[in-house]
Structures are given as C-alpha cells and as structure tokens.
Amino acid sequence: MVSAGNRGAARLRGQEYDIVLAGGHVLDPETGLDATRHVGIQGGRIAAVTTELPAARETLDVSGLMVAPGFIDLHAHGQDSESYRYYAHDGVTTALELEIGTFPVARWYAERDGRALINYGVTVGHPGARRALLRHDQSLAGAAALGDTSRTWTHGTLRDAELPSLDTLVDQGLAEGALGVGFGIAYTPGASRQEILHLFRVAARRGVVCFVHLREGGRDPESGGSVGALQEVLADATATGAALHVVHVTSMGQSDTPFLLQLIAGAREHGLDVTTEAYPYTAASTGIQSAVFDRGWQDRMGIGYRDILYPPTGERLTRTSFQRLRRTGGVVVFFIIPDSIVRLALADPLVMVASDGISAHGHPRLAGTHARVLGRYARDSGALSLMDAVRKMTLMPAQRLEQTVPAMHAKGRVQAGADADLTVFDRVKVLDRATYERPAQFSDGIVHVLVNGTFVVRNGASVAQVYPGRAVRRTP
Ligand SMILES: [Zn+2]
C-alpha cells in the first residue's frame, strides 16, 4: 500500500498518474527488461516504468505477476464483440485481420469505431476485391466472403485485360487506410500467378506488406506443394520489392515446415523482407466447402475422413458425412500438423505467434492461443523461454507493421511513451482452457488486461460497457 506521506511527496513533485501497476515483474522484449518495476499510466499511455513507487489516483498491487505488453494478434478473423471478449481473456489487446482482409475497407473501420473492446485493423483482401469484380457483390466483410461458395469468383479466371481493374480495387482499399494486402490463394485457385504478381506490384508501390496464405499446403510432387507455393511468392517479393508475411507456416508446410523455414531464413539472409507466424495446435480449421477440400485433399494433406472433426456435433467424419457437409457447409477442424512441427516452429526465432481465430465456437485457437504458448509450450515443456514467447506475441508483430504504420512503434513495448496496452498474467497459472470439444472457454491466469489505459479484464473478470479499442490504420 502507498502511505499518505509518499503520496504527498510525489504530488508535490507534480507526478500523480491515473493508475500505477505496482510491483509486478515487467517483461519488455525490446530492452530486455526482466525485473520488478512499477508501471505508471497517464492518459492512455505508459508514463513511467520505475523502481520507486510513484503516486497515483489508483495503485493496483500486481506483485508476483508478470506485466507484459498487450498481445498483438496478426491473424484474427473473428472481428465481432464476442470474439474481442475471448481474445481479451487470452491477453490480446490488438486483433488484426490481415490474411483474408476485407473489401471495401472504409466501411469495415466505420462499423467498429467507438464500439470495440480491443484495438482492431484490417488489410484490403484480394479475395474480397476479386469477389467484388467477378460477383459484383461487396456485402460480405472479412473472412465471411469465403462463405460464398458459388465458385464463380474463387475458381474463375481473369483475363490479362481485367487485371488492372483488380489492381484499382485493391489500391482503393489501401487509399482507405488498409494495413497491407491480404491473400488466401488456396481459396481462390482461379487466381493465376500473373494475377498474384500484379497485386504484389501494387503493394510494393504503396510500401505495404503482402500477408499470404499460400497457393497450396502439404506435399505434392506434381504441383510442388507448399514448397513450390512459397517459392512462387518469394519470387514475387523479389521481383517487385514487396514485403511478405507467410501465415500459419505449420499448417501450410505440415511435415515440410522445416523446408519452408529454411527458405524464409535464407531469403532474409539475402536481404528479402519476409516473416512468418504459427498457431500452437496440431489441427487446422476452415470451411469444408472451400477449395482446400477439392479433389485430392487426402493425398495433399496426408489425412483421411477420420482426421476431420466437426465441432458442432463433436463427430469424426466418414465418407458419407464428409459428402453431406460438402453440400450443406460448415467449419471443420482437421489434424494435419505433427506436434514436433508445432514445437519446432515455436522454438524458431523467426516465427511469430498468431491465432487464426475464426469463431470462439469452432477451433480452440481463438480463445486459447496465447495462454497455450505461455503455459504449455514455454513453462511446461520448455520449448521456448517466457521472454521469447512474449516477444513473438508483442514486439515482433509490432515490428512487422511499424514501417507502414508508425503508430505500431507505440505498441508491443512496456516503455515510457508506449500505448498502455498491457497484459498482466500469472506465470504459474497461465493456461488455455479451450478444447476441441469445448472451444468457447476463457484462458486461465490472465489476471488484468488494459487497452489504452482502460481495464477490459480485471481480476480475471470481464469489465462491461467499456470500448477503449482504437483503429490501427495506415495513413495513406
Ligand atoms: Zn489461412
């Protein structure tokens, strides 16, 4: 507790903060600070990180707990108020939809303005722009566009003469403040290599990053599989100068993930700006009607019907139930990633952590990704250090975006001047509770979460009726 004498002395020096998080163990990956400190918050920003307790209108004792930068999730499809609540209980203070993105962009930001629990942002989506061009429909935002299974817009091809129109739509999204260009190439198999190259050129011209779900996952001796698919976009990045971020490297590479990581590391050594991410699970998840399950999926992914789980009923699929769901639709979970590959990716210093969360009621990754990395992979199995785990979910995602979005310099850090996005967790208790059978469960051990200086989780409980989330948006 702060004594009255201390308070008076500090006030005389003119330093009274809104809130002080007192006596926690601060982890700041950029400076390497890994020690007990007090964190003073003023006006939504971190005002001071000190060894002497400063005065504040409210002092919260967080001794025995870890104080980390709020987690930044680069791959968050769930962008509604329910998803934001689950992310917050997993320590996430910024959730970005970068892989599939959206089209149009301005409307997406307007819909969240003043109504979001946590910070949010989006890329302009190649899928959404392609759908606008081929289906003349802009009504489905974000990953919901993939729910349009009419196939004309995913499997149809564009003539060379039509490519400039697609460029114009994507460029319009960037002019509206999108954070980059999002690609789900495996979902739009009609998109030629020429089409993808065209859009890399648009991204390069605007100086933004391409966030890519590769054309193919797994191994395929004829088409090249995931290795060939990564080589495609590495060539596009090289030829255009665009920066590249490869999403969920483990579900793309599966047992070939080490080859993908070698390609990425080698490209970086030779000067290319390329990064990647993974989620800490052995199962992937997507719509069963998508092109991922087009003919040949068993060979590409090395799995059968029994490896697919349908979360609403908890059943493993058979040939009959697979064919029925292919007609009626639904999001499935499928086990394609060896645990040794998950471990290898999380231990690799190049790989960031990102959830790929779609819904809290589907794959457990939406609700549990970050606590799972901290609890199961860092603490329990020692696959990586706690500081490295925190770095992969804070500083590294901030750095991925800060060249195009300078505001990201103020995130991913516990430093004076940074945004007061903070996650306070119990290193002994932190653990995911979301399971494949019961995915909609808040993580354990996430004690306090602040977004721009406002509590959204306090003493492990949700704070109601607060909307401190702000747009992360590029200034064109
Ligand atoms: Zn994906």
Boltz pocket constraint, residues with backbone or C-beta under 6 A from the ligand:
constraints:
  - pocket:
      binder: B
      contacts: [[A, 99], [A, 184], [A, 213], [A, 247], [A, 248]]
      max_distance: 6.0
